[in-house]
């Protein structure tokens, strides 16, 4: 094959991939008005694996359609010089990020496609310019890897970390949560870190109220929204945080290793993370894009994950996830040997249950005897099972889970 013919072939393949990024609703068998959840489940590979997946909180999975397109992109970028392929993709990847910005209503800053929320959090935390004795406020319910970063910052930058223990979140009001943060603020407070939806209990924090309170004191806010995108409807502009991070491979069902960082425009110039951007880019938005070679096919497949979310509708999806959570928690609530520790009115898909029997034995029995995978979670001295169904979960799946758990705990 002549070189010019090969170029034409590669260009044609890329154009087809981009042109097919928006599948018609009929092709997915979905309707924004009345989704057929059994048909949606059939769009995933879950029935091809013998173990029921009730742990989307750790990581979601791509639908068959998104996976097929991902494989196409992965094949294409491995068929020729990868950076030449990337050149033909850049406009579509930018378009996918713009669509994502529109979905979360983030118009006051810039979005960056990263690997996960943890990476995004680290870019902000190590990129801010700290002075000795500056203070950061966070809570024990925050993600452990982020807390690890705070301990490293404390040692390296000689800053002070203030930690809030809200206690059992089920038993505290939103107003008291806001007050807990406000009590910790003083003239040295530079940053408040908030988890939007806690990874252990699935508790949804009153983010907008806390951000408004912090802003009244001139304190910046970093929101860890690892579980928010594709899970609940929310508006970043209304939240009015300074930094926002999320993991797209959880509830958006994007490829593994897809994360997001949002930085408010006014905060970009002062953010100086340890990345390899040239000096003349220090005040420009694209300085945070100097990450080296990475899985560019993720940015392309992202568009298909957004397609599917839009076809279902975030309102429909949020309602479905909430109803699935209520379905199984209502059936367990009356059991004396179990305690739902999540406030089911202030959560969506995720809820956790404390059981009277040894946690490891119950988790092992669920997997080995009943082919059910759930997440062991908890705090020091308190363990529980975290259950996080997804749109590929049906009520019949949860019936089986509940009866299995009751049998084990009897």
C-alpha positions in Angstrom: 0.0 0.0 0.0 1.4 3.4 -1.0 2.0 6.0 1.8 -0.6 8.4 0.6 -3.2 5.6 0.4 -2.3 4.5 4.0 -2.8 8.1 5.2 -6.2 8.2 3.5 -7.1 4.9 5.1 -6.1 6.0 8.6 -7.9 9.3 8.2 -11.0 7.6 7.0 -11.0 5.2 10.0 -10.6 8.0 12.4 -13.4 10.0 10.7 -15.8 7.1 11.0 -15.0 6.7 14.7 -15.8 10.3 15.4 -18.9 10.5 13.1 -20.4 7.5 14.9 -20.0 9.0 18.4 -23.7 9.8 18.8 -25.8 6.6 18.4 -29.5 7.0 18.0 -31.7 6.3 21.0 -33.3 3.4 19.2 -30.0 1.7 18.9 -29.6 1.5 22.7 -33.2 0.5 23.3 -33.5 3.5 25.8 -36.1 6.2 26.3 -35.5 9.2 28.5 -39.2 9.1 29.6 -39.4 5.5 30.6 -36.1 3.6 30.6 -36.3 -0.2 30.2 -33.9 -1.3 32.9 -33.8 -4.9 31.8 -32.8 -3.8 28.3 -30.2 -1.5 29.8 -28.8 -4.3 31.9 -28.4 -6.3 28.6 -26.1 -3.5 27.3 -23.5 -4.6 29.9 -21.4 -7.7 30.2 -22.5 -8.5 33.8 -24.4 -11.7 32.9 -21.2 -13.1 31.2 -19.4 -13.2 34.6 -20.6 -15.6 37.4 -20.3 -13.1 40.3 -22.9 -10.4 40.8 -21.3 -7.0 41.0 -22.6 -4.8 43.8 -19.5 -2.7 44.1 -19.8 0.1 41.5 -18.6 2.5 44.2 -15.0 1.2 43.7 -15.2 1.3 39.9 -17.9 1.1 37.3 -17.7 -0.8 34.0 -18.2 0.3 30.5 -21.3 -0.7 28.5 -20.8 -3.1 25.6 -21.2 -0.2 23.2 -18.7 2.0 24.9 -16.3 -0.9 25.3 -16.5 -1.7 21.6 -15.7 1.9 20.6 -12.9 1.9 23.2 -11.4 -1.2 21.5 -11.7 0.5 18.1 -9.8 3.5 19.4 -7.2 1.4 21.1 -6.7 -0.7 17.9 -6.4 2.4 15.8 -3.9 4.1 18.0 -1.8 0.9 17.9 -2.0 0.6 14.1 0.1 3.7 13.3 2.2 6.4 14.9 0.1 7.2 18.0 0.7 10.9 18.1 -0.3 11.2 14.4 -3.6 9.5 15.4 -3.9 11.8 18.4 -3.7 14.9 16.1 -6.9 13.7 14.4 -8.6 13.1 17.8 -7.8 16.3 19.6 -10.9 18.2 18.5 -13.2 15.4 19.4 -11.6 15.0 22.9 -12.0 18.7 23.5 -15.6 18.4 22.4 -16.1 15.6 24.9 -14.8 17.7 27.7 -17.0 20.6 26.7 -20.0 18.2 26.8 -18.9 17.1 30.2 -18.6 20.7 31.4 -22.1 21.3 30.1 -23.4 18.3 31.9 -22.1 19.4 35.3 -22.7 23.1 34.6 -19.1 24.1 35.0 -18.7 27.4 32.9 -16.5 29.4 35.2 -13.2 27.5 34.9 -11.3 24.9 32.9 -11.6 21.1 32.8 -8.7 18.6 32.5 -8.9 14.9 31.7 -6.7 13.0 34.2 -6.5 9.4 35.5 -8.7 9.7 38.6 -9.8 11.9 41.4 -6.8 11.2 43.5 -4.4 12.5 40.8 -6.6 15.6 40.5 -6.6 16.2 44.2 -2.8 15.9 44.3 -2.3 18.4 41.5 -4.3 21.0 43.5 -2.8 20.2 46.9 0.8 20.2 45.7 0.2 23.1 43.3 -1.0 25.6 45.8 1.7 27.8 47.3 1.8 27.1 51.1 3.3 29.3 53.8 4.4 27.8 57.1 1.5 27.5 59.6 -1.2 27.7 56.9 -4.2 25.5 57.8 -6.3 23.0 55.9 -9.6 21.6 57.2 -10.9 18.2 56.3 -13.0 15.4 57.8 -12.3 11.8 58.9 -15.0 10.7 56.3 -12.7 11.9 53.5 -10.9 9.5 51.2 -7.8 7.9 52.8 -5.4 8.6 49.9 -6.2 12.3 50.1 -5.6 12.2 53.8 -2.2 10.6 53.0 -1.4 13.6 50.8 -2.3 15.9 53.7 0.1 14.2 56.0 2.9 14.5 53.4 2.1 18.2 52.9 2.2 18.7 56.7 5.7 17.3 56.8 7.0 18.9 53.6 5.4 22.4 53.9 5.1 22.7 57.7 1.4 23.4 57.5 -1.3 22.5 60.0 -4.1 20.0 59.3 -7.4 20.3 61.2 -9.6 17.2 61.2 -13.3 17.1 61.9 -15.0 14.0 63.1 -18.7 14.3 62.3 -19.5 11.1 64.1 -22.1 8.8 62.5 -23.3 10.9 59.5 -26.7 9.3 59.8 -27.3 11.1 63.1 -26.1 14.6 62.3 -28.1 17.4 60.5 -26.9 19.3 57.5 -26.8 22.5 59.5 -24.6 20.9 62.2 -22.2 19.6 59.5 -21.9 23.2 58.2 -21.3 24.4 61.8 -18.6 21.8 62.3 -16.6 23.2 59.5 -17.2 26.8 60.4 -15.9 26.3 64.0 -12.6 25.2 62.6 -12.0 28.3 60.5 -9.6 31.0 61.6 -7.4 33.6 60.0 -4.8 31.0 59.1 -7.3 28.7 57.2 -6.4 28.6 53.5 -8.3 25.6 52.2 -11.4 23.5 53.1 -11.6 20.0 51.6 -15.1 18.6 51.1 -16.2 15.1 50.0 -19.4 15.5 48.0 -20.5 11.8 48.5 -18.6 9.8 51.1 -17.2 6.6 49.8 -18.0 4.6 52.9 -21.7 5.5 53.6 -22.7 7.3 50.4 -23.7 10.3 52.4 -24.3 13.4 50.3 -22.9 16.5 52.0 -24.6 19.9 51.9 -21.8 21.1 49.6 -23.4 24.4 48.4 -24.1 25.6 52.0 -20.6 24.8 53.1 -19.0 26.5 50.1 -21.1 29.6 50.7 -20.1 29.7 54.4 -16.4 29.2 53.5 -16.5 31.9 50.9 -17.8 34.4 53.5 -14.6 33.9 55.4 -12.4 34.1 52.2 -11.5 30.4 52.4 -10.9 28.4 49.2 -12.8 25.1 48.8 -11.6 21.9 47.1 -14.5 19.4 46.4 -13.7 15.7 46.1 -16.7 14.7 43.9 -15.3 11.2 43.0 -18.8 9.7 43.2 -20.8 12.6 41.8 -20.6 12.6 38.0 -23.1 10.2 36.4 -24.6 9.6 39.8 -26.5 12.7 40.9 -27.6 15.9 39.2 -25.5 18.9 40.4 -24.3 22.3 39.3 -20.6 23.3 39.8 -21.3 26.9 39.0 -24.0 27.1 41.8 -21.8 25.1 44.2 -19.2 27.9 43.6 -16.1 25.9 44.7 -12.6 26.8 43.6 -11.5 23.3 42.6 -13.5 20.2 41.8 -12.3 16.6 41.1 -14.1 13.4 40.0 -13.5 9.9 38.8 -15.3 9.3 35.5 -14.8 5.5 35.6 -17.2 5.2 38.6 -20.8 6.3 37.8 -20.3 7.7 34.3 -19.1 4.2 33.2 -16.1 5.7 31.3 -12.9 3.7 30.8 -10.8 2.8 33.9 -8.2 5.5 34.5 -10.5 8.5 33.5 -10.6 11.3 36.0 -11.5 15.0 35.9 -10.1 18.2 37.4 -11.9 21.5 37.3 -10.1 24.7 38.3 -11.9 28.1 38.5 -10.3 30.5 36.1 -9.3 33.0 38.7 -7.3 30.3 40.6 -5.2 29.0 37.6 -2.3 31.4 37.7 -1.5 30.9 41.3 -1.7 27.1 40.9 1.9 25.8 40.3 1.8 21.9 40.5 5.0 19.9 39.9 4.3 19.3 36.2 6.6 19.7 33.2 5.1 22.8 31.7 7.4 25.5 30.3 7.8 28.8 32.2 5.9 30.8 29.5 2.8 28.7 30.2 2.7 29.5 33.9 -0.3 31.8 33.6 -2.1 29.9 30.9 -4.9 27.3 31.2 -3.1 24.6 29.2 -0.2 24.4 31.7 -2.0 21.6 33.5 -2.1 19.5 30.3 1.7 18.7 30.3 1.2 15.2 31.6 3.2 13.2 29.0 2.0 10.2 27.1 -1.3 8.8 28.5 -4.3 6.7 27.3 -5.7 9.1 24.7 -8.3 6.5 23.7 -10.0 7.2 27.1 -10.7 10.7 26.0 -12.4 9.4 22.8 -14.4 6.7 24.6 -15.6 9.4 27.1 -18.0 10.7 24.4 -19.8 7.4 24.2 -20.2 7.2 28.0 -21.7 10.7 27.9 -24.0 9.6 25.0 -25.5 6.8 27.1 -25.9 9.0 30.1 -27.7 11.6 28.0 -30.0 9.0 26.5 -31.1 7.7 29.9 -31.1 11.2 31.5 -29.3 12.0 34.7 -32.7 12.6 36.4 -33.9 9.1 35.5 -30.6 7.6 36.5 -30.4 9.3 39.8 -34.0 8.3 40.6 -33.3 4.7 39.6 -30.1 4.4 41.7 -31.9 5.9 44.7 -34.8 3.5 44.3 -32.5 0.5 44.0 -30.8 1.6 47.3 -34.1 2.0 49.0 -35.3 -1.4 47.6 -32.7 -3.5 49.4 -32.3 -1.3 52.6 -36.0 -1.3 53.3 -35.9 -5.1 53.2 -33.0 -5.3 55.7 -34.0 -2.5 58.0 -36.3 -4.8 60.1 -33.5 -7.4 60.7 -32.2 -7.4 64.3 -28.8 -8.6 63.2 -28.2 -5.8 60.8 -28.1 -2.0 61.0 -28.3 0.3 58.0 -25.8 3.1 58.9 -26.6 5.3 55.9 -29.2 8.0 55.9 -31.2 6.7 52.9 -32.8 10.1 52.4 -29.3 11.8 52.1 -27.7 9.2 49.8 -28.3 7.9 46.3 -26.9 4.6 45.0 -24.5 3.8 47.9 -25.6 2.5 51.4 -23.8 0.5 54.0 -25.0 -2.1 56.5 -23.4 -3.1 59.8 -23.8 -6.8 60.7 -23.4 -8.7 63.9 -21.3 -11.5 62.5 -17.6 -11.2 61.5 -17.3 -9.0 58.5 -14.7 -11.0 56.6 -16.6 -14.3 57.0 -19.8 -12.7 55.7 -18.1 -11.1 52.8 -16.3 -14.4 51.9 -19.6 -16.3 52.2 -21.4 -13.9 49.9 -18.7 -14.4 47.3 -17.9 -18.1 47.7 -21.3 -19.5 48.4 -23.6 -17.0 46.6 -21.4 -15.4 43.9 -22.0 -11.9 45.2 -19.3 -9.2 45.4 -19.7 -6.3 47.8 -17.1 -4.0 49.4 -15.8 -4.3 53.0 -15.5 -0.8 54.4 -15.6 1.1 57.7 -13.6 3.2 60.1 -11.1 2.2 62.8 -13.0 -0.1 65.2 -16.2 -0.1 63.0 -16.6 -2.2 59.9 -19.5 -2.7 57.6 -20.5 -3.8 54.1 -20.9 -1.2 51.4 -23.4 -2.0 48.7 -23.5 0.0 45.5 -25.8 -1.3 42.7 -25.8 0.3 39.2 -28.1 0.7 36.3 -27.3 -2.9 35.3 -28.8 -4.1 38.6 -32.4 -5.3 38.7 -34.7 -5.8 41.7 -34.4 -9.5 41.3 -30.7 -9.2 41.8 -31.2 -7.4 45.0 -33.8 -9.9 46.2 -31.2 -12.6 45.8 -28.6 -10.5 47.6 -31.0 -9.7 50.5 -32.0 -13.4 51.0 -28.4 -14.5 50.8 -27.3 -12.0 53.4 -30.2 -13.0 55.7 -29.3 -16.6 55.4 -25.7 -16.0 56.2 -26.5 -13.8 59.2 -29.2 -16.0 60.7 
